[in-house]
Amino acid sequence: MFLALLKSRHFYNVLGYFVVASAIVIGLGVVASETTLFAAPAIKVGGFLSAAIAAGIIGATALLFGFGSTIGLRSIFRQVTGEHIQTGRIIQYTCFYIGTCLGLSLAALLTAFAAAYFWLTALLIFAIAFGGATLTGEIPTRGRTWLPSRMQMFGAPMNHK
């Protein structure tokens, strides 16, 4: 299922949202660091190339972990219940937020990127990426719930034991 996801347009569209959101937050953080808004620099990068690489690392890690963990949890739910279960927005959003945090950590290890407000930076990247993707219809909202629930399988019975 994960390999099929890598071939989908949805995967690459959402990747674009996360990379662009990362670039926006990095850019705004650098601008904020150059002003007297914060006592300490909000975000440091070694230059344009380092910032671009960091945005790519953050976006890719957030997406891979978010999709991977959501798919994994859906499989676990199916094994436990015997039914196809949606993870729900709360779990899905948490998985993508954790993925964004991991992406920030990885970018800090591999590039000259550093964020003074780590959790806030991750939250802003996640909010911009998911907000933009939801507003443009890339992330569906119809039929989605906040908590885990049975998935409506078209043309198939609800119970797959």
Secondary structure, 3 states (H helix, E strand, C coil): CHHHHHCCHHHHHHHHHHHHHHHHHHHHHHHHHHCCCCCCCCEECCCHHHHHHHHHHHHHHHHHHHHHHHHHHHHHHHHHHCCCEECCHHHHHHHHHHHHHHHHHHHHHHCCCEECCHHHHHHHHHHHHHHHHHHCCCCCCCCCCCCCEECCCCCCCCCCC
